[in-house]
């Protein structure tokens, strides 16, 4: 009970990070399993892994992280839009960066794995700001 009360008093990024650790771990496990064991493509692996994490992320971030009263009918489409934009931008950028910079020190067989890890960092940061500023902000948009 004390731990739960302490977490309620932390800032939203700390709470987002706690929710994100679970979502990221589950998503990465799914991504890397699909990529390396099932032989799925980079894009299919990252998409399915992120979709799995996003499913519980919406509800945990709405209730725990941002303590938002945004209705599901309003928040869910915005959430999906932020997830998709962050997903494509982050994983595209990470794949480009790893492709350009990793050739000298990382064997080609690990480029996709490195891109997945880098993409998850970019995705987490961009997703936090999108969720906080666009999806779960209560009241009228700042203008």
N, C-alpha and C positions, 0 to 999 in steps of 0.2 A: 504494500500500500504506500509506503514512504517513497519507494522508487517511482511508482506511478505518479504521485504528486510532484516529485522532483522533475520528471519528464514534462509535465504540463507547464512548468515554469521556464523551460528552456526556450530559446528562440526558435523560430520556424525552420531555419536552415538545419539546426541540430536534429529536430524532429524529422524533417525531410530526409536527412542523411540516415537516420535510424531505419525509417521505412525503406529507404533506397538500398541499404545494405542487404536486406532480405530480398527485395525485388531484383537487385543486381545479381546477387549470388544465384538465385533461382534462374534468372534469365541467362546468365553466363553458362551455368551448368547445361541448360537446354541447348544453347547456341553451340557450345564446344562439342557436346555429344552429337548433335546433328551433323556438325561440320566434319568431325574427325572419326566418328564411329558409323554413323548412318550414311555418310557420303553426300549429304545434302549440300546445295550450293551455299556460298557466302550469304547471298541476299535472303534466301529462304531460311537459313539458320538464324540470322540476326533478326529477321522479321518475326518468326515464331517465338523466339526467346523473349523478345521485347513485348510481344502481345501477351504472353503469359504473365510477365511482371506487371504490365499495365492493368490487367483485370482486377487485381487486388489493390493496386496502387491508388486507383481513383477513390475507393471507399476509405482507405486508411488516411490518405492525404486530406480528403474532405473533412473527416471527423477528427483526426488526431493532429495532423500537421498544421493545417490552416484554420481549423475550427470554423468552417464555413457553413452558412445556411443556404448556399446556392442550391436551387432545385436541380434534381437529376436531369430533367428535361432541358434545362439551360446549361448545366455544367458538363454533361456527358459529351455533347457535340464539340464544345470548346476543348475539352480534355483530349478527345480523339484528334482534333486538328493540331493541337500543340504536340502531342505524341508523334504524329506522322511527320510534321515539319522537323522536329528535333531529331527523329530517327533518320530520315533521309539526309539531312544536312550533316549530322554528326558522323554517321557511318560512311558517307561518301567522302567527307573531308579526311577522315582518319585513313581511309584506304589510299587516298591520293598522297597524303603525307608519308605514310609508311612506304608506299611504292617509290617515292622520290628519295627518302632519307635512309631507308633501311638496307638498301642494296649493298652498301659497303661493309656492313658488320653483321647482318642477320641473314642466314641462309633463306633462300626463296621459299622453302617449305613452311617457314614460320611467318611469312608476311601476313597471311590472312588472320592468323591467331593474334599477332601484334595489332593489326587493324581493329579486330574485335575489342581488344582491351583498351586501346586508345579511344575508340569510338564510344565505349561505355562511359569513359570519363567525360568526354565532350557532351554526350547525351544527358548525363546526370546534371551537369551544370546548366545547360541550356533549358532543360526540362523544368528545373527548379524555378527559374525566373519566369518561364511561360506559365506555369501553374499558379505561382504567387501573384503575378501582375495581371493575368488575363482570366484564368479559369475560376479561381477560388477567391477572388477579391469581392467582398460584399459591398453593396452600394453601387452608386453610379460610377462609371469610369472617370478617372482623373482627367481633367482637360485643361 
